[in-house]
Amino acid sequence: MIGIDVVDIGEIDEKKLTRILSPIEKEYLDKSTNSDRRREVMAGIFACKEAVFKALECDSLGLEILKDIDDKNIIVLFTEA
């Protein structure tokens, strides 16, 4: 199945979304000093996580969205302790 997730960047609530970010994702986000860029980064992480959970039909896994040296997403799944 192929789908498209759309996130309205203007609707991003930073306080709520930072609760779903891992420490590594928060560190990446903190590198974005421009507030518009921070919203873009949060929206991207949120959309990616949502898409993975929908595709796997499972929300009991831990999930991190990391970046490679070319700034492409790397999806890391793990079981939560």
Contact map, one row per residue, 1 for C-alpha under 8 A:
111000000000000000000000000000000000000000000000000000000000000000000000000000000
111100000000000000000000000000000000000000000000000000000000000000000000000000000
111110000000000000000000000000000000000000000000000000000000000000000000000000000
011111000000000000000000000000000000000000000000000000000000000000000000000000000
001111100000000000000000000000000000000000000010001000000000000000000000000000000
000111110000000000000000000000000000000000000010000000000000000000000000000000000
000011111000000000000000000000000000000000100010000000000000000000000000000000000
000001111111000000000000000000000000000000100000000000000000000000000000000000000
000000111111000000000000000000000000001100100000000000000000000000000000000000000
000000011111000000000000000000000000001000000000000000000000000000000000000000000
000000011111100000000000000000000000000000000000000000000000000000000000000000000
000000011111110010000000000000000000001001100000000000000000000000000000000000000
000000000011111110000000000000000000000000000000000000000000000000000000000000000
000000000001111111000000000000000000001001000000000000000000000000000000000000000
000000000000111111100000000000000000000000000000000000000000000000000000000000000
000000000000111111110000000000000000000000000000000000000000000000000000000000000
000000000001111111111000000000000000000001000100000000000000000000000000000000000
000000000000011111111000010000000000000000000000000000000000000000000000000000000
000000000000001111111000000000000000000000000000000000000000000000000000000000000
000000000000000111111100000000000000000000000000000000000000000000000000000000000
000000000000000011111111110000000000000000000000000000000000000100000000000000000
000000000000000000011111110000000000000000000000000000000000000100000000000000000
000000000000000000001111111000000000000000000000000000000000000000000000000000000
000000000000000000001111111100000000000000000000000000000000000101000000000000000
000000000000000000001111111110000000000000000000000000000000000111000000000000000
000000000000000001001111111111000000000000000000000000000000000000000000000000000
000000000000000000000011111111100000000000000000000000000000000000000000000000000
000000000000000000000001111111110000000000000000000000000000000000000000000000000
000000000000000000000000111111110000010011000000000000000000000000000000000000000
000000000000000000000000011111111000010000000000000000000000000000000000000000000
000000000000000000000000001111111000000000000000000000000000000000000000000000000
000000000000000000000000000111111110110000000000000000000000000000000000000000000
000000000000000000000000000001111110110000000000000000000000000000000000000000000
000000000000000000000000000000011111110000000000000000000000000000000000000000000
000000000000000000000000000000011111111000000000000000000000000000000000000000000
000000000000000000000000000000000111111100000000000000000000000000000000000000000
000000000000000000000000000000011111111110000000000000000000000000000000000000000
000000000000000000000000000011011111111111000000000000000000000000000000000000000
000000001101010000000000000000000011111111100000000000000000000000000000000000000
000000001000000000000000000000000001111111110000000000000000000000000000000000000
000000000000000000000000000010000000111111111000000000000000000000000000000000000
000000000001010010000000000010000000011111111100000000000000000000000000000000000
000000111001000000000000000000000000001111111110000000000000000000000000000000000
000000000000000000000000000000000000000111111111000000000000000000000000000000000
000000000000000000000000000000000000000011111111100000000000000010000000000000000
000000000000000010000000000000000000000001111111110000000000000000000000000000000
000011100000000000000000000000000000000000111111111000000000000000000000000000000
000000000000000000000000000000000000000000011111111100000000000010000000000000000
000000000000000000000000000000000000000000001111111110000000001110000000000000000
000000000000000000000000000000000000000000000111111111000000000000000000000000000
000010000000000000000000000000000000000000000011111111100000000000000000000000000
000000000000000000000000000000000000000000000001111111110000000000000000000000000
000000000000000000000000000000000000000000000000111111111110000000000000000000000
000000000000000000000000000000000000000000000000011111111100000000000000000000000
000000000000000000000000000000000000000000000000001111111000000000000000000000000
000000000000000000000000000000000000000000000000000111111100000000000000000000000
000000000000000000000000000000000000000000000000000011111110000000000000000000000
000000000000000000000000000000000000000000000000000011011111100000000000000000000
000000000000000000000000000000000000000000000000000010001111110000000000000000000
000000000000000000000000000000000000000000000000000000000111110000000000000000110
000000000000000000000000000000000000000000000000000000000111111000000000000011110
000000000000000000000000000000000000000000000000000000000011111100000000000011110
000000000000000000000000000000000000000000000000100000000000111110000000001111000
000000000000000000001101100000000000000000000000100000000000011111000000001110000
000000000000000000000000100000000000000000001001100000000000001111100000111100000
000000000000000000000001100000000000000000000000000000000000000111110000111100000
000000000000000000000000000000000000000000000000000000000000000011111111110000000
000000000000000000000000000000000000000000000000000000000000000001111111110000000
000000000000000000000000000000000000000000000000000000000000000000111111000000000
000000000000000000000000000000000000000000000000000000000000000000111111000000000
000000000000000000000000000000000000000000000000000000000000000000111111100000000
000000000000000000000000000000000000000000000000000000000000000000111111110000000
000000000000000000000000000000000000000000000000000000000000000011110011111000000
000000000000000000000000000000000000000000000000000000000000000011110001111100000
000000000000000000000000000000000000000000000000000000000000001111000000111110000
000000000000000000000000000000000000000000000000000000000000001111000000011111000
000000000000000000000000000000000000000000000000000000000000111100000000001111100
000000000000000000000000000000000000000000000000000000000000111000000000000111110
000000000000000000000000000000000000000000000000000000000001110000000000000011111
000000000000000000000000000000000000000000000000000000000001110000000000000001111
000000000000000000000000000000000000000000000000000000000000000000000000000000111
